[in-house]
Amino acid sequence: MSLLKRLHPLDWLAGGLLALGVLCVVTGLLPAAPAGDVMERIGPLLVFLATVIVLAELTGKAEVFDVLATWVARAGRGNYLLLFCLCVLFASVTTITLNLDTTAVLLTPVMLALATRVGIAAVPLAMTTVWLANTASLLLPVSNLTNLLAADRVALAPSEMAATMWAPQLAAIAVTMACLWGFYWRPGRRGAVSYAPPSAPRPGDRVLFRVCALACAGFLLAILLADVPLWSASGAAALIVVVAFAVRSREALSFSLIPWRLLVLVPGMFLVVETVNAHGLHEILATAIGPDNGVIGMLRSAAVGAGFSNALNNLPAYMAAEAAIPEANHQQLLAQLIGVNVGPVVTPWASLATLLWFERCRWHGTRIQLGRFFGTGLVLAVAGTLSATVALAATT
């Protein structure tokens, strides 16, 4: 009974969705064959998710993110405009290389703690983290779970995907920067003219710090330069870090490092949406997206992806929309990725990263005004999705 009382509302949501998904299969609402296909497809994704979160959590415990955040603040030299650009770069690189959920889970508390330590307003830093966790996740397969789901249909190696999506990614980040500055960072919003740079960072265990930093760098090099599955690259990097902690700081290792909630939530979510998809959703999405692979069709695909993501969640939204896009319409599929990656910034449930971010902000005591979150997120979703889609159409 005490265990049930300790469960977070998101734990209940995850468990409920999995139970509902299993019920759909047991009752025949979702036939066994498509259910098996879904589970087979998301299997490698779940392995990647588990290992990359363990890698990121232990890298955080080794103070790699704290040291980087402190360096960013010191490099800003008390200048808010420079700090803003550096924070955007920091959050973007973390999302691109280590997954948007890593940015939400680990970078959020680091940035909020930094805000407290040096007297920076917390909300601008928090919004920078959550917005770029979503909008900076277009460039590599590792950047977003939707990109991993699209790997077979997109059929692009990480370097090829980067060569295809660089312009949409830059456009999305540029629009995000404009919205961040106008809504949260400009002098009238942040409430200060300058800040005091923190003292030089000193990690508690330099060996763990170096091992974790090198493991993350090796992971990035492996997915960019070597033809290895993402789950094996993240697994190898996580194993190196776990071994290092087993030798240097065994007490930091526990089963709580594994993202059990996500591992329960994701299969349940996909089973439920696949059931709905089999009972009429497919036809609705196919009509909304249309068969046009040109600019208009790309814009329709991106708009449907963004809208459906904010109504439900971007992961099942992508899966359902992908099935409604004609096999040969490569451009529409890439535009759909833009919609489900850049667009989910309006509602708190639009992406797992945003849900995790809200939880971290609540834990830190940072109050997010929902009305302002909805309104500013809507502006970013429309402008960011549109600009990124137009950039894709112009460069491919």
N, C-alpha and C positions, 0 to 999 in steps of 0.2 A: 504493500500500500504506500509506503514511504517513497518507493521508486516512482510510482505513478504521480505522486505529488511533485516530484522533482522534474517531471517532464515539461519541456518548453512547449508553448502552443504550436511551434513549427514541428515538433516531434509528433504531436497528435495529428497534424495535417499530413505529415509524411506517412505515418502508419495508416491513417484512414484512406489515403489514396492507394497505397499498396493493397490494403484489404479489399477496396472497391475494385481494383484492377484484377486481383485474383478471382473475385466473385464474378466478374464479367467473363472470365475464361471458364470457370467452373459451370456457370449457367448456360454457356454456349452463346451468349451475346457477342463474344469475340471468339471466333473459331481458333482451334489450337494451332493451325498452320501459320496464320498471320501473327499470332501471339509469339510463336517460336521465332519467327523471322525478326520481330522487334527485339526480343531478348538477345538473339544472336548478334544483331547489329550494334546494340548498345553495350555488349559485354566488354570489348576493348576500351570503350569510352569510360566505363565504370572503373576499370583497372587504372587507366590513366588518371582519372579524377582522384582516386584513393591515394595513389603514389605521389602525384604532384602536390596534393594538399599536405601530406606528411613531409615531403621535401620542403615545402614553404613554411610549415609550422616550425620545424626544427631549425630552418635557416633564420626564422624570426627569433627563436630562443638563443641562437648564437649571436644575436644582435647585429646581423648584417643589415637589416632594414633600418634599425635605429641609427647605425653609423652612417648609412647613406642619407637618411633624412637630415641628420645633423650636418653633414657636409653640404647638403643642399641649402640649409638655412645659413650656414657660414658663408657659402659662396654668394648668397644674396646680399651680404654686407649691409643689412638694414634697409635695403631698397625694396619696396613692395613690388614694383613692376618686374624687377629682376627675379625676385623670389617667386612671383607668379609664373614666369616663364620656366623657371627651374622645376617648380612643382608639377607643372603640366608635363614637362619632359620626363620627370621621375615616374609619375603615375602612368604615362603612356608606355614607357619602356617596360615597366613592371607588367602591365597588362599584355603587351605584345609578346613578351618572352616567357612569362610564367602563368598566363591564364587570368582572366578577369576575376575569378573567384579568389585567387591569391591576393589581388589588389584589394578586394572587399574585405577579406578575412584578416589580412596582416598589415596592409598599408594603412588602412583606416585608423586602427588604434595607435599606430606609430605617429601618424600625422596629427591626430588629436592630442596625443601626449606632448608632441613637439609644440603645438599651439599653446598649451598650458605652460610649458617650460619657458618659452621665450616671449609670451604675452601677445601672441597672434590670435585674432578672432578665429574661433573653431569652425563655424559654419562654412566660410569660404573654402577652407581646406577640406572639409567633409564633402562638400559638393564637387570639388575638383576630383576627389577620389572616386565617387560613385558615377559621375558622368563619364569620366575617362575609362573607368572599368568597362563600360559598355561601348562607348563610341570609338575607343582605340583598339577594338578587338577584331579588326578586319584583316590584318596583314598576314598572319600565319595560321596554319591549322591549329597550333597549340593555343592561340589567343582566346578562343571561345569554343565551348562544347558544340555549338551549332556548326562550326567549321569542321570539326571532327566528324559530325554526322554527315556532312556534305562531301567528305573526302572521296568516296567512291564515284559519286555523280560528277563532282567537279573535275576529278582526275588530274590534279595539279600537284606536283611535288612542292615542298615548302618554299623553295627558291622561286619556282614558277608562280606560285600563288602570290608571293611578295611582288614579283614583277608585274602581275596582273592587277593587284589591288592597291598599289602604292598611291595612285592618284585619289581614289575614293577615300583611302585612309587619311591622307593629308587634308582633304576637303572636310572630312568629318571632324578632325582635330581642330582645324582652323575655325569652324563654326562653333565648336565647343568652347574654344578660347574666347571668342567674341561674346558668347552668352555668359560665360563665367565672369568675364570682366564687367560686363554691363549689369548683370543681375546681382553679383556677389562680391567682386573684388574692387570695384571702383571706390574712390575715397569716401563717398557718401554712404557706402554700405559697410565697409570694413571697420570704420570707426577709429583709425589710427593713421598717422603719417609715416612712421617708421617703426622698426622693431630692433631689439638688442640681439645680435647674433649669439648663439650658444657657445660654450667652451668646446675645445677639441674633443672628439669622441675617443673613448678608450674601451674596447671590448673586454669583458671580464676574462674570457678564455680565448687567447689569440689563435691557438691551434684549431679549435672548433670554428672560429670565425673564418680562418683561411680555408679549411676543408669545405665548409658549406658554400663559401663564395666560389671556390673552384668547381664544386659539384654543379652549382647552378650554371656557371659558365660552360662547363662541359656538356651539360644537358642542352643548352642553346646551340652549341657548335654541332652536337650530334644530330639535332633535328634539321639544321640548316645545311650541313655539309655531307652528312652520311645518309644513306638510304636505309634507315632503320625505323621500325614502327614507333610511334610516339609513346605508346604504353611501355615499351621496353627501354626507351631512353629515360623516361621519368622513373621507371622502376629501378634501373641501375643507379641513377643519381640518388634516389631515396635510400637505396641499400647502403651506398657509401656513407651517407650522412648518418644513418641509423647505427652503423658499425662504429663510426667516430664517437657518437654519443654513448654507445655501450661501453666504450673504453674510457671516455673522459667525464661523462655525466649521466650515468645510468638512470638516476632518479628522474630525469626529464622524459624518459621513455614510458609510455603508457598506451593502452588501447584507445584512450580518449583522443589520441592524435588522429585516428582514422575517422573520416567524416561520415559516421554512420547515418546521420540524418539524410544527407544527400544520397547515399547509396540506397536508402529505402525510398526516398522521395522520387528519384528519377525513374526507376522501373514502374512504380505505381502510376506516375503521371503519363508515361508513354502508353501503358496498357489502357488507361481510361480514354485518352485521346484517340487511340487507335480504334477503340470500340465506337466512339462517337463518329469517327471518320468512316467506319464501315456502315453507318446507319444514316447517311445523308450529308455529312459535312464535306465529303470529297466533292460532291456535285456543286455545292454552294461555293467552295473555294475555286474550283475550276472555272465557274462562270465569272467570278469576281476577278480572277487573274487574267483569263483570256488566253488565246493561243499566239498572240503577237510577240515575236522575239525582238522587235525593234524598240525604239526609245519609249514609245507609249506603253508597250507591253512591259518594259522594264520598270517604268514608273508605277504601273498598276501592281506589279508583283511586289515591289518594295513597299508600297502603301498598304497592301493587304498584310504583308509580314509585320510591319510596324503596328498596325491596328490590332491584329489578332494577338500579337505578343502582349500588348497592354491590356487586352481583355482577358487573357488567360495566362500565358507564360511563353517565353520565346523558344524554349526547347521543343515542346509538343507542337507549337505553332509552326516551326520549321518543318518538322516531320510531316504534318498534315498538308502543308502547302507544297512541299517537294513532290508528294504523290500527285498533286493536281497540275504540276507543270509538265508540259510535253517533254519527252526524253531528249529531243534534239535541241531544246531551247536553253542553251548554255548561258546566254546573257540574262535571261529571266531568272535562272537559278542563282546567279551571282547577285542580281538585284534583290532577290529574296533574302540572301544572306545580309545584305546591307540593311534591309528592313528589320530583320530580327536581331541584328547586332546593334545598330545605331538607334533604332526606334524605341526600344524598351526602357524609356527614362521618364515616363509619365506616371505610371502606377507603381506602388511599392512591390507588387507581386510579378511585375513584367519580366524579371530575370532573377535567377537564384542569387546573383551577385548583389542585386539591390535589396533582396530580403536579408541577406547576411549583413549588409551595410547598415540597414536600419537597426538590426540587433546590436551591432557594435556601437553605434551612436547612442542607443538607449543605455547600454552598459556604461558608457563613458559619462553619461549625463548631459549629452549635447542634444538640445531640443530642436527638432526639425519641424517647421510649420508646414503642415500638409497642403494647405491651400496654395502657398507659394511654391512648394515642391511640384504640385500638379501643373500650375500655370507656367512656370519657367521651363519645366520638363516638356510641356506641349510645344512651346516655341522651339526648343532644341530638337525635339523629335521630328518636327516638320521640316525645319531648315536643314538639319544635319542629314536626314534621309534623302531629301531632295538634292542637295548639293553633291553628296557622295554618289548618288545614282547618275546624275548628269556627268560627273567626272568619269565614272565607269564607261558611260556611253561615248564620251569624247575620246577615250584613250584605248578602246578595244574595237 
